[in-house]
């Protein structure tokens, strides 16, 4: 927390704070953080940061925040983030289904390193097909640090690689709500997600 506070000083002045956290968040409190230490469980990250920064703070799952920046707000849209772990977020006509955990351990960064890009991409293709069978999504957006290793030639036409800058846009979107985003109010996009190269 002290490091976050120190980093925040580089961006002063600011009025509000949005946080994407790799875990399950309920009303600003960490309920599950599988890739982090046990001490995070039940930690009031929003309350602590608000007290330290003296600014209003909202916290959401990092894949949810990424999703807010990527979606169009129409139909069933799914977001997958590929990094240390695998995050997912689901939106229906711009309404978030919060804290949806559909990650796949076999797509984690450790698996990519162990089996190589070719086999990892084959696993990703199977995973995408499974998600489509479950959710019948209109669009699937793939982001995260390991999205650069995705073979875009093998993606279905309704699957797009998105820039991690969508996490910043999603942080702004958290504050478009009158209340917390976990209350599943719709998010309305004023325009299409920013265009990025397929290999972003």
N, C-alpha and C positions, 0 to 999 in steps of 0.2 A: 504493500500500500504506500509506503514511503517513497518508493521508486516512482510509482504512478504520480504522486503529488509533485515530485521533483521534475518529472517530465512535463507535467501540466504547466509549469511556470514558463516554459518556452512559448506557450500559446496565449498568454495573457495579453489583453483582457478577453474574457469569455463569460457568457451568461448562464450556460447550461452544459451538462456533461452527459454523454451517451457512452455506454460501455457494452462491448460484445465479449461474452465470457464463455469459455469452452466447457459448458456444463448445463445442467437443468436449473433454471432460475424461476423462482416464484416470489412475486412482490419484492424483488430486489435481494432475495436471500438465496444462496447456493444450496440446492437440494441434492445435487449429484455432480461430481466432477471426476469422472473415471480416469482421466489422464494426469490428475494432480494429486497432491498430498491430502491425507484424510482431514487435515485441519481446515480445509475449505468447506467441509460439510456443515450446513446450517450457519455458515458465515454470512453476516448481513453486509454484503459488499456495498450495496447502495447507501445504507445508513452510515457506514464508516467513511466512505468517500465524501458523502455530503457533509459530514462533520469536519473533515479535514480540509475540504476545498471551499466550504461556505457557499456552495452553489447547489441548485437542484440537480439530482442525478437519477438517471434511468438506466437499468441494466437488463439485457436480454441475452439469450443464447446467441453465440457468435454466428451460427449458421442462419438463425432468424434475422439477425441484423444484416448479414450479407444478402439475404433474400429480399428484404425491404428495398435494397438498392437495385436489385436486378429485375424484379417482376414488372409486368405491364399492368397488373390489376384486373385482368380479365381471365375467366376460366380457371381451370385447375393447373396451378403452377408449382413445380417442385424444384428445390435447390439442393445441390449436393456440394459439400466442400471437402476437398481432398488435401489432407495435411498430415500432421502427426497422427491424428485419428480421422474419422469420417463423420462429418456432420450433415444433417438434413433439416430442411424446413419445408412446410407445405402451406400453400395459400389457395384459398377458394374465393374467386372474385375479389382479390385483394385482402381478404380476411385471413389472418394468421391462425393456424392450428399450432399453438405454442408447445415448445419442448418435445417435439416429435423426434424420437430416437430410432432411426432406421439405418444406422451406420453399419458398415461391414468391416470386420476386423481384418479380413484378407486383402483389403485395399489400403491399409494403413501404410505410413511411410516405411516402417520396418519391413513390411511385405514387399514393397516396391524394390527396396534395396536388396532383399534376399533373392527374389525370383527374376528381377529384370523387367524392363519396360514391355517387352512383347507379351509375356505371360500375364503381367499385371493388367495390360490393356484388354486381354481376353477375359479376365475376371470382371473388369469394369463393364464390358459388353453384356455379360451374363447378368450382372447386377442391374444395369439399366433396363434390360428386358423384364426382370422380375419386378422392378418398381413400376414399369408401365402396366404389367398385368394386374398389380395391386391397385394402383391409383388412376389408371387411364388418364394420365396427365395430358394437357394440351402442350405445355412447354416444360422442358427440364433445363435448368441452368447449372453448369459445373464451374466452380471456382475453387479457391484455396491454393496454397503454395505448390501443390503437386499437379495442378491442372495443366502446367506446362508440359507434362509428360504424356498427356492424353493424345492418342492418335486420332486427330480430327477427321481423317478420311474414313474412319469406320463408325462415326457417329450417325444415328438416325437424323433425318432432317429437322425434327422438332427438339433437338438437343443442341445447346449452344454453350461455348466456353465464354465465361465472363471475367472481367477484370476484378482484381481484389479491391480496386478503388470503390467498388460497389459497397464495401463495408463502411466506408466513410459516408456515402450517400444514405445508406441504411441507418446510420447513426442519427443523421438529421431527421429521417423519417420517423424515428421513435418519438419525436417531439411534435409530430403532426396530430397525435392523439390528444383528446381532452383528458383522457385517463390512461392508465397503463396499457401497453400493447397486448398483454396477456388476456385482456377482456375482449379480444377478437373483434374490434371494430374494423371496418374496411379501410384500407389505405388506397387512396386514389392518386394515380400517377398523372402528372401534367403532360408527360410526353413519354415516348418509348425509351427503354434503357439505353444508355450511351453505347454507341457502336464501338467495338474493339476488334482487333484482328483475331482470326480464328485461333491463332497460336498464342494468344495472350496468356 
